[in-house]
Amino acid sequence: MLAISALAKLIGLPTSDGTAQGARLQTRSRPGDPGWPAEESWEALNRAVGGRLIKVQSPLATCLRDGSSAECEQLFKSLKNPYFLGDDVALTQSLGWVDAWTSSPSVFAVAARSAADVVATVNFARTHRLRLLVKGGGHSYQGTSNAPDSLLIWTRGMNAITLHDAFVGAGCAGHNDPQPAVSIEPGAIWGQVYQAVTTRAGRYVQGGGCLTVGVAGLVQSGGFGSFSKAYGTAAASLLEAEVVTADGGLRTVNACSNPDLFWALKGGGGGSLGVVTRLTLRTHALPHFFGATVLSIKATSDAAFRRLIGRIVGFYAEALFNPNWGEQIGFRPDNVLVVAMVHQGLSQQQAEAIWRPFLDWVAGATGDYTLLSGPLMLSVPAGDFWNPAVLGNLPGVVVTDPRQGASPANIYYAANVGEAGQVLHAYRSLWLPASLLRHEQQGGFADALFAASRHWSVTLHVNKGLAGAGAEAIAAAKETATNPVMLEAFALLISAAQGAPAYPGIRGHEPNLASAHRQVGAVRSAVGEIERLLSQRGSYLAESDFFETAWQQAFWGSNYPRLLAVKDKYDPDGLFIVHHGVGSERWSADGFTRLGT
Ligand SMILES: Cc1cc2nc3c(=O)[nH]c(=O)nc-3n(C[C@H](O)[C@H](O)[C@H](O)COP(=O)(O)OP(=O)(O)OC[C@H]3O[C@@H](n4cnc5c(N)ncnc54)[C@H](O)[C@@H]3O)c2cc1C
């Protein structure tokens, strides 16, 4: 039988002499290295986590052997299902990004069920000097929840959701009033949360737009949802988190305990500060209605398209730049304007009356414009907005997980299908200051949008910037780590290009490199047309370019030094390193070697 201290070393618990902390880490071990844990160490970890250690096998291995087999063809169909992707320990929502990363399974993963599983895994990784990663919803565009030769903490099975009528954070009694809230385990996805909080409990919680994004990843990103202009960012809604830090400590953090780490978790980026094992978010009363307005208009000439852009910019500034409206207005190279907006607090008649002047203007410009789709305007009682039974009856809005035996609650927006299993080719985002909406600036802004659309499609995500939001939402967002330029921004401009599911080395399913390389130039040129209007640049870390150069400034602006100080306090040896995460500038791109001394 092993002595307790030897067993503690095997599974990475700190020993009485503190040797598990080790000297400052310079390199991490890969399989085959002398430092890679022996079989009996993995067995000890497996026992410590209740048998939930998985030797990871990717389903793509079958395709790498034979890309034309029936099994492989079926797999590529399944890669279009976000639930299939999310339920496989080896996969991620994006399969990669050309010239940036390729989705690669870890060697081992712990399918965590409790904070104790996470503590044991963190201690093991630290002691054995392993590359440690965390995956929740698996939606990182930057590929920060997968890495070869790593150990993964997979939180998919930790998805409990508990509502509170009167939540007070630990140690906050007497400081904070009790308030309605919801506690969520980190592997839950937003569709599950909205169904628990809105459909079943009649409350609102600020999360993300996409129903299959993970809760812990989105909150740590900052987190914008369709109605962020009304309710702010998901990070700003955080009241308390439970987190396992690099020393293996399980900490409860909130405004009263470990406030520095609490602040950093609110927008400081996932995978850099510790492993979040529970989040408690503020909830709100529901408005009467949520709704959507969808239409697309094709202009018959470039000149007519430029006029249409000018009109929609002016109309947005006059009628939609307020907490009622969110989501997207897009401008395509084929002279098509695409409106896919949502609203809160407005009946269908109110929404129709708001859009009437714009639609009359379009109708009055005889011969210039054709309505390609819509206008479709709809308001539903807010409690039904995420109800699968209601959404399923609206043609083309959601898709239900087609797997046999899947829950009918497993729905995803049809608009997100293109992103399931995608390979990213190019991606840029920019926060746009509300000053662009001033009357005297609208012309130059419309010119720039038109010029951008000559290169590639660009889309204004008007819910992903808090200018025009309510005072309470802005005040709460000021207390987060997100780049403060977001507070002055009326929208996040996104331009992106991607290909269908593909994987290097799979015959018939290789990424299209030539098309990707062409699109990089087009996207850069498109965004460049807008960038030249701006005096300072900010970009949203969760939806940004993998190749962003000044990423510390772009993602966090003046908050970066404070964020780095929190990182140094809670993770001085860099156990948690992800691409363009806080402190990652000190590590090699693969996260295995500390740079310098
Ligand atoms: C289709 C799609 C739609 C999107 N829509 C939106 C949107 O509407 N609004 C928006 O703001 N963003 C959106 N995003 C971006 C998304 O919010 C971020 O990519 C987010 O980080 C994803 O979280 P995840 O848990 O799904 O991903 P993961 O890839 O699992 O995690 C993302 C990062 O967080 C870390 N992480 C995950 N869980 C934990 C944990 N428990 N503790 C510590 N770190 C953890 C991971 O290590 C990784 O670095 C979208 C992305 C996609 C692909």
The ligand as an SDF file (V2000), in Angstrom:
LIG
                    3D

 53 58  0  0  0  0  0  0  0  0999 V2000
  -21.8800   29.9660  -32.8620 C   0  0  0  0  0  0  0  0  0  0  0  0
  -21.3290   30.9560  -31.8590 C   0  0  0  0  0  0  0  0  0  0  0  0
  -22.1400   31.9790  -31.4120 C   0  0  0  0  0  0  0  0  0  0  0  0
  -21.6710   32.8900  -30.4800 C   0  0  0  0  0  0  0  0  0  0  0  0
  -22.4990   33.8730  -30.0420 N   0  0  0  0  0  0  0  0  0  0  0  0
  -22.0780   34.7400  -29.1080 C   0  0  0  0  0  0  0  0  0  0  0  0
  -22.9540   35.7390  -28.5980 C   0  0  0  0  0  0  0  0  0  0  0  0
  -24.1160   35.8450  -28.9960 O   0  0  0  0  0  0  0  0  0  0  0  0
  -22.4700   36.5970  -27.6630 N   0  0  0  0  0  0  0  0  0  0  0  0
  -21.1940   36.4990  -27.2070 C   0  0  0  0  0  0  0  0  0  0  0  0
  -20.8340   37.2910  -26.3430 O   0  0  0  0  0  0  0  0  0  0  0  0
  -20.3600   35.5600  -27.6470 N   0  0  0  0  0  0  0  0  0  0  0  0
  -20.7640   34.6800  -28.5850 C   0  0  0  0  0  0  0  0  0  0  0  0
  -19.9000   33.7220  -29.0330 N   0  0  0  0  0  0  0  0  0  0  0  0
  -18.5490   33.6490  -28.4670 C   0  0  0  0  0  0  0  0  0  0  0  0
  -18.5930   32.8530  -27.1540 C   0  0  0  0  0  0  0  0  0  0  0  0
  -19.2130   33.6170  -26.1600 O   0  0  0  0  0  0  0  0  0  0  0  0
  -17.2010   32.5400  -26.6370 C   0  0  0  0  0  0  0  0  0  0  0  0
  -16.5280   31.7910  -27.5980 O   0  0  0  0  0  0  0  0  0  0  0  0
  -17.2600   31.7660  -25.3250 C   0  0  0  0  0  0  0  0  0  0  0  0
  -16.0090   31.8420  -24.7130 O   0  0  0  0  0  0  0  0  0  0  0  0
  -17.6550   30.3320  -25.5310 C   0  0  0  0  0  0  0  0  0  0  0  0
  -17.8090   29.6640  -24.3150 O   0  0  0  0  0  0  0  0  0  0  0  0
  -17.9190   28.0640  -24.3290 P   0  0  0  0  0  0  0  0  0  0  0  0
  -17.9750   27.5750  -22.9530 O   0  0  0  0  0  0  0  0  0  0  0  0
  -18.9950   27.6720  -25.2660 O   0  0  0  0  0  0  0  0  0  0  0  0
  -16.5840   27.6730  -25.0560 O   0  0  0  0  0  0  0  0  0  0  0  0
  -15.2660   26.8950  -24.6150 P   0  0  0  0  0  0  0  0  0  0  0  0
  -14.5200   26.8040  -25.8890 O   0  0  0  0  0  0  0  0  0  0  0  0
  -15.5780   25.6600  -23.8910 O   0  0  0  0  0  0  0  0  0  0  0  0
  -14.5870   27.8990  -23.6290 O   0  0  0  0  0  0  0  0  0  0  0  0
  -14.1580   29.1840  -24.0320 C   0  0  0  0  0  0  0  0  0  0  0  0
  -12.9880   29.6130  -23.1590 C   0  0  0  0  0  0  0  0  0  0  0  0
  -13.4400   29.6560  -21.8090 O   0  0  0  0  0  0  0  0  0  0  0  0
  -12.7130   28.7260  -21.0410 C   0  0  0  0  0  0  0  0  0  0  0  0
  -13.6110   28.0640  -20.1120 N   0  0  0  0  0  0  0  0  0  0  0  0
  -14.6950   27.3270  -20.3920 C   0  0  0  0  0  0  0  0  0  0  0  0
  -15.2490   26.8850  -19.2610 N   0  0  0  0  0  0  0  0  0  0  0  0
  -14.5030   27.3580  -18.2540 C   0  0  0  0  0  0  0  0  0  0  0  0
  -14.5700   27.2420  -16.8480 C   0  0  0  0  0  0  0  0  0  0  0  0
  -15.5100   26.5270  -16.2460 N   0  0  0  0  0  0  0  0  0  0  0  0
  -13.6350   27.8660  -16.1030 N   0  0  0  0  0  0  0  0  0  0  0  0
  -12.6480   28.5850  -16.6940 C   0  0  0  0  0  0  0  0  0  0  0  0
  -12.5360   28.7260  -18.0150 N   0  0  0  0  0  0  0  0  0  0  0  0
  -13.4560   28.1140  -18.7870 C   0  0  0  0  0  0  0  0  0  0  0  0
  -12.0840   27.7440  -22.0090 C   0  0  0  0  0  0  0  0  0  0  0  0
  -10.8890   27.2200  -21.4850 O   0  0  0  0  0  0  0  0  0  0  0  0
  -11.8430   28.6250  -23.2080 C   0  0  0  0  0  0  0  0  0  0  0  0
  -10.6390   29.3140  -23.0490 O   0  0  0  0  0  0  0  0  0  0  0  0
  -20.3390   32.7910  -29.9880 C   0  0  0  0  0  0  0  0  0  0  0  0
  -19.5170   31.7540  -30.4460 C   0  0  0  0  0  0  0  0  0  0  0  0
  -20.0060   30.8490  -31.3830 C   0  0  0  0  0  0  0  0  0  0  0  0
  -19.1130   29.7610  -31.8860 C   0  0  0  0  0  0  0  0  0  0  0  0
  1  2  1  0
  2  3  1  0
  2 52  2  0
  3  4  2  0
  4  5  1  0
  4 50  1  0
  5  6  2  0
  6  7  1  0
  6 13  1  0
  7  8  2  0
  7  9  1  0
  9 10  1  0
 10 11  2  0
 10 12  1  0
 12 13  2  0
 13 14  1  0
 14 15  1  0
 14 50  1  0
 15 16  1  0
 16 17  1  0
 16 18  1  0
 18 19  1  0
 18 20  1  0
 20 21  1  0
 20 22  1  0
 22 23  1  0
 23 24  1  0
 24 25  2  0
 24 26  1  0
 24 27  1  0
 27 28  1  0
 28 29  2  0
 28 30  1  0
 28 31  1  0
 31 32  1  0
 32 33  1  0
 33 34  1  0
 33 48  1  0
 34 35  1  0
 35 36  1  0
 35 46  1  0
 36 37  1  0
 36 45  1  0
 37 38  2  0
 38 39  1  0
 39 40  1  0
 39 45  2  0
 40 41  1  0
 40 42  2  0
 42 43  1  0
 43 44  2  0
 44 45  1  0
 46 47  1  0
 46 48  1  0
 48 49  1  0
 50 51  2  0
 51 52  1  0
 52 53  1  0
M  END
$$$$
